[in-house]
Amino acid sequence: MTDDQLLNIWSLQKKSTKGTNNETGTGLGLLLCKDFAERNKGTVTVTSSPGVGTTFEIKLPL
């Protein structure tokens, strides 16, 4: 992802892009994951390198 995409990843204002298999989405999946994690005292982090890949990490307490 580009820096601009990373800055807007948690926003509903930006339109979702096509996935790796050209699938379409609503853009709600990441927001739901973040909401779930935070409601359970966890976190979601994202790291990305354009042209290489993106990693999402969800941490939840035991």
GUMILO-619118 format. One record per residue: x negated, y, z of N, C-alpha, C in turn; residue number from 0; chain. Coordinates in nm, 2 decimals. Layout:
REM GUMILO-619118
<marfi n_x="X" n_y="Y" n_z="Z" ca_x="X" ca_y="Y" ca_z="Z" c_x="X" c_y="Y" c_z="Z" num="NUM" cadena="A"/>
...
END
This chain:
REM GUMILO-619118
<marfi n_x="-0.08" n_y="-0.12" n_z="0.00" ca_x="0.00" ca_y="0.00" ca_z="0.00" c_x="-0.09" c_y="0.12" c_z="0.00" num="0" cadena="A"/>
<marfi n_x="-0.04" n_y="0.23" n_z="-0.06" ca_x="-0.11" ca_y="0.36" ca_z="-0.06" c_x="-0.09" c_y="0.42" c_z="0.08" num="1" cadena="A"/>
<marfi n_x="-0.17" n_y="0.53" n_z="0.10" ca_x="-0.15" ca_y="0.60" ca_z="0.23" c_x="-0.01" c_y="0.66" c_z="0.24" num="2" cadena="A"/>
<marfi n_x="0.04" n_y="0.71" n_z="0.13" ca_x="0.17" ca_y="0.77" ca_z="0.13" c_x="0.28" c_y="0.67" c_z="0.17" num="3" cadena="A"/>
<marfi n_x="0.27" n_y="0.55" n_z="0.11" ca_x="0.36" ca_y="0.44" ca_z="0.15" c_x="0.35" c_y="0.40" c_z="0.30" num="4" cadena="A"/>
<marfi n_x="0.23" n_y="0.40" n_z="0.35" ca_x="0.21" ca_y="0.36" ca_z="0.49" c_x="0.27" c_y="0.47" c_z="0.58" num="5" cadena="A"/>
<marfi n_x="0.26" n_y="0.60" n_z="0.54" ca_x="0.32" ca_y="0.71" ca_z="0.62" c_x="0.47" c_y="0.70" c_z="0.63" num="6" cadena="A"/>
<marfi n_x="0.53" n_y="0.65" n_z="0.52" ca_x="0.68" ca_y="0.64" ca_z="0.51" c_x="0.74" c_y="0.50" c_z="0.53" num="7" cadena="A"/>
<marfi n_x="0.66" n_y="0.41" n_z="0.58" ca_x="0.71" ca_y="0.27" ca_z="0.59" c_x="0.83" c_y="0.25" c_z="0.69" num="8" cadena="A"/>
<marfi n_x="0.84" n_y="0.33" n_z="0.79" ca_x="0.95" ca_y="0.32" ca_z="0.88" c_x="1.06" c_y="0.42" c_z="0.86" num="9" cadena="A"/>
<marfi n_x="1.07" n_y="0.48" n_z="0.74" ca_x="1.17" ca_y="0.57" ca_z="0.70" c_x="1.27" c_y="0.51" c_z="0.61" num="10" cadena="A"/>
<marfi n_x="1.40" n_y="0.54" n_z="0.64" ca_x="1.50" ca_y="0.50" ca_z="0.55" c_x="1.52" c_y="0.59" c_z="0.43" num="11" cadena="A"/>
<marfi n_x="1.44" n_y="0.71" n_z="0.43" ca_x="1.46" ca_y="0.81" ca_z="0.33" c_x="1.39" c_y="0.76" c_z="0.20" num="12" cadena="A"/>
<marfi n_x="1.29" n_y="0.67" n_z="0.21" ca_x="1.22" ca_y="0.63" ca_z="0.09" c_x="1.28" c_y="0.50" c_z="0.04" num="13" cadena="A"/>
<marfi n_x="1.29" n_y="0.48" n_z="-0.09" ca_x="1.34" ca_y="0.37" ca_z="-0.16" c_x="1.24" c_y="0.25" c_z="-0.15" num="14" cadena="A"/>
<marfi n_x="1.29" n_y="0.13" n_z="-0.13" ca_x="1.21" ca_y="0.01" ca_z="-0.12" c_x="1.16" c_y="-0.02" c_z="-0.26" num="15" cadena="A"/>
<marfi n_x="1.03" n_y="-0.07" n_z="-0.26" ca_x="0.97" ca_y="-0.11" ca_z="-0.39" c_x="0.99" c_y="-0.26" c_z="-0.42" num="16" cadena="A"/>
<marfi n_x="0.96" n_y="-0.30" n_z="-0.54" ca_x="0.98" ca_y="-0.44" ca_z="-0.57" c_x="0.87" c_y="-0.52" c_z="-0.50" num="17" cadena="A"/>
<marfi n_x="0.91" n_y="-0.65" n_z="-0.46" ca_x="0.81" ca_y="-0.74" ca_z="-0.39" c_x="0.72" c_y="-0.80" c_z="-0.49" num="18" cadena="A"/>
<marfi n_x="0.63" n_y="-0.89" n_z="-0.43" ca_x="0.53" ca_y="-0.96" ca_z="-0.51" c_x="0.59" c_y="-1.05" c_z="-0.62" num="19" cadena="A"/>
<marfi n_x="0.71" n_y="-1.10" n_z="-0.60" ca_x="0.77" ca_y="-1.18" ca_z="-0.70" c_x="0.88" c_y="-1.10" c_z="-0.78" num="20" cadena="A"/>
<marfi n_x="0.86" n_y="-0.97" n_z="-0.78" ca_x="0.95" ca_y="-0.87" ca_z="-0.84" c_x="1.10" c_y="-0.87" c_z="-0.78" num="21" cadena="A"/>
<marfi n_x="1.11" n_y="-0.92" n_z="-0.66" ca_x="1.24" ca_y="-0.92" ca_z="-0.59" c_x="1.27" c_y="-0.78" c_z="-0.54" num="22" cadena="A"/>
<marfi n_x="1.40" n_y="-0.75" n_z="-0.53" ca_x="1.44" ca_y="-0.62" ca_z="-0.47" c_x="1.49" c_y="-0.64" c_z="-0.33" num="23" cadena="A"/>
<marfi n_x="1.49" n_y="-0.53" n_z="-0.26" ca_x="1.53" ca_y="-0.54" ca_z="-0.12" c_x="1.60" c_y="-0.41" c_z="-0.08" num="24" cadena="A"/>
<marfi n_x="1.65" n_y="-0.41" n_z="0.04" ca_x="1.72" ca_y="-0.29" ca_z="0.09" c_x="1.63" c_y="-0.20" c_z="0.17" num="25" cadena="A"/>
<marfi n_x="1.51" n_y="-0.25" n_z="0.22" ca_x="1.42" ca_y="-0.17" ca_z="0.30" c_x="1.46" c_y="-0.18" c_z="0.45" num="26" cadena="A"/>
<marfi n_x="1.55" n_y="-0.26" n_z="0.48" ca_x="1.59" ca_y="-0.27" ca_z="0.62" c_x="1.51" c_y="-0.38" c_z="0.70" num="27" cadena="A"/>
<marfi n_x="1.45" n_y="-0.47" n_z="0.64" ca_x="1.38" ca_y="-0.58" ca_z="0.71" c_x="1.27" c_y="-0.53" c_z="0.80" num="28" cadena="A"/>
<marfi n_x="1.19" n_y="-0.44" n_z="0.76" ca_x="1.08" ca_y="-0.39" ca_z="0.85" c_x="1.14" c_y="-0.31" c_z="0.96" num="29" cadena="A"/>
<marfi n_x="1.24" n_y="-0.24" n_z="0.94" ca_x="1.30" ca_y="-0.16" ca_z="1.04" c_x="1.37" c_y="-0.25" c_z="1.15" num="30" cadena="A"/>
<marfi n_x="1.43" n_y="-0.36" n_z="1.10" ca_x="1.49" ca_y="-0.45" ca_z="1.20" c_x="1.38" c_y="-0.52" c_z="1.28" num="31" cadena="A"/>
<marfi n_x="1.27" n_y="-0.56" n_z="1.22" ca_x="1.16" ca_y="-0.62" ca_z="1.29" c_x="1.10" c_y="-0.53" c_z="1.40" num="32" cadena="A"/>
<marfi n_x="1.08" n_y="-0.40" n_z="1.36" ca_x="1.03" ca_y="-0.31" ca_z="1.45" c_x="1.13" c_y="-0.28" c_z="1.57" num="33" cadena="A"/>
<marfi n_x="1.26" n_y="-0.27" n_z="1.54" ca_x="1.36" ca_y="-0.25" ca_z="1.64" c_x="1.36" c_y="-0.37" c_z="1.74" num="34" cadena="A"/>
<marfi n_x="1.36" n_y="-0.49" n_z="1.68" ca_x="1.36" ca_y="-0.61" ca_z="1.77" c_x="1.23" c_y="-0.61" c_z="1.86" num="35" cadena="A"/>
<marfi n_x="1.12" n_y="-0.59" n_z="1.80" ca_x="0.99" ca_y="-0.59" ca_z="1.88" c_x="1.00" c_y="-0.49" c_z="1.99" num="36" cadena="A"/>
<marfi n_x="1.04" n_y="-0.37" n_z="1.96" ca_x="1.04" ca_y="-0.26" ca_z="2.06" c_x="1.14" c_y="-0.28" c_z="2.17" num="37" cadena="A"/>
<marfi n_x="1.26" n_y="-0.34" n_z="2.13" ca_x="1.36" ca_y="-0.37" ca_z="2.23" c_x="1.31" c_y="-0.48" c_z="2.33" num="38" cadena="A"/>
<marfi n_x="1.21" n_y="-0.56" n_z="2.28" ca_x="1.16" ca_y="-0.67" ca_z="2.37" c_x="1.02" c_y="-0.63" c_z="2.42" num="39" cadena="A"/>
<marfi n_x="0.99" n_y="-0.50" n_z="2.43" ca_x="0.86" ca_y="-0.45" ca_z="2.48" c_x="0.74" c_y="-0.49" c_z="2.40" num="40" cadena="A"/>
<marfi n_x="0.76" n_y="-0.50" n_z="2.27" ca_x="0.65" ca_y="-0.54" ca_z="2.18" c_x="0.61" c_y="-0.43" c_z="2.09" num="41" cadena="A"/>
<marfi n_x="0.53" n_y="-0.46" n_z="1.99" ca_x="0.48" ca_y="-0.37" ca_z="1.89" c_x="0.47" c_y="-0.43" c_z="1.75" num="42" cadena="A"/>
<marfi n_x="0.48" n_y="-0.35" n_z="1.65" ca_x="0.45" ca_y="-0.39" ca_z="1.51" c_x="0.34" c_y="-0.30" c_z="1.46" num="43" cadena="A"/>
<marfi n_x="0.24" n_y="-0.36" n_z="1.41" ca_x="0.13" ca_y="-0.28" ca_z="1.34" c_x="0.11" c_y="-0.32" c_z="1.20" num="44" cadena="A"/>
<marfi n_x="0.06" n_y="-0.23" n_z="1.12" ca_x="0.04" ca_y="-0.26" ca_z="0.98" c_x="-0.10" c_y="-0.21" c_z="0.93" num="45" cadena="A"/>
<marfi n_x="-0.17" n_y="-0.29" n_z="0.86" ca_x="-0.29" ca_y="-0.25" ca_z="0.80" c_x="-0.29" c_y="-0.29" c_z="0.65" num="46" cadena="A"/>
<marfi n_x="-0.34" n_y="-0.20" n_z="0.57" ca_x="-0.33" ca_y="-0.23" ca_z="0.42" c_x="-0.45" c_y="-0.17" c_z="0.35" num="47" cadena="A"/>
<marfi n_x="-0.48" n_y="-0.24" n_z="0.24" ca_x="-0.59" ca_y="-0.20" ca_z="0.15" c_x="-0.53" c_y="-0.21" c_z="0.01" num="48" cadena="A"/>
<marfi n_x="-0.51" n_y="-0.10" n_z="-0.06" ca_x="-0.45" ca_y="-0.10" ca_z="-0.19" c_x="-0.52" c_y="-0.20" c_z="-0.29" num="49" cadena="A"/>
<marfi n_x="-0.45" n_y="-0.28" n_z="-0.35" ca_x="-0.50" ca_y="-0.38" ca_z="-0.44" c_x="-0.55" c_y="-0.51" c_z="-0.38" num="50" cadena="A"/>
<marfi n_x="-0.56" n_y="-0.51" n_z="-0.24" ca_x="-0.61" ca_y="-0.62" ca_z="-0.17" c_x="-0.49" c_y="-0.69" c_z="-0.10" num="51" cadena="A"/>
<marfi n_x="-0.42" n_y="-0.62" n_z="-0.02" ca_x="-0.31" ca_y="-0.68" ca_z="0.06" c_x="-0.27" c_y="-0.60" c_z="0.18" num="52" cadena="A"/>
<marfi n_x="-0.16" n_y="-0.64" n_z="0.24" ca_x="-0.11" ca_y="-0.58" ca_z="0.36" c_x="-0.08" c_y="-0.68" c_z="0.47" num="53" cadena="A"/>
<marfi n_x="-0.11" n_y="-0.65" n_z="0.59" ca_x="-0.09" ca_y="-0.74" ca_z="0.70" c_x="0.00" c_y="-0.67" c_z="0.81" num="54" cadena="A"/>
<marfi n_x="0.10" n_y="-0.74" n_z="0.85" ca_x="0.19" ca_y="-0.69" ca_z="0.95" c_x="0.17" c_y="-0.78" c_z="1.07" num="55" cadena="A"/>
<marfi n_x="0.16" n_y="-0.72" n_z="1.19" ca_x="0.13" ca_y="-0.80" ca_z="1.31" c_x="0.24" c_y="-0.76" c_z="1.41" num="56" cadena="A"/>
<marfi n_x="0.31" n_y="-0.86" n_z="1.46" ca_x="0.41" ca_y="-0.84" ca_z="1.56" c_x="0.36" c_y="-0.90" c_z="1.69" num="57" cadena="A"/>
<marfi n_x="0.36" n_y="-0.82" n_z="1.80" ca_x="0.31" ca_y="-0.87" ca_z="1.93" c_x="0.43" c_y="-0.86" c_z="2.03" num="58" cadena="A"/>
<marfi n_x="0.46" n_y="-0.96" n_z="2.10" ca_x="0.56" ca_y="-0.97" ca_z="2.20" c_x="0.50" c_y="-1.02" c_z="2.33" num="59" cadena="A"/>
<marfi n_x="0.54" n_y="-0.97" n_z="2.44" ca_x="0.49" ca_y="-1.02" ca_z="2.57" c_x="0.55" c_y="-1.15" c_z="2.60" num="60" cadena="A"/>
<marfi n_x="0.48" n_y="-1.23" n_z="2.68" ca_x="0.53" ca_y="-1.36" ca_z="2.72" c_x="0.63" c_y="-1.35" c_z="2.82" num="61" cadena="A"/>
END
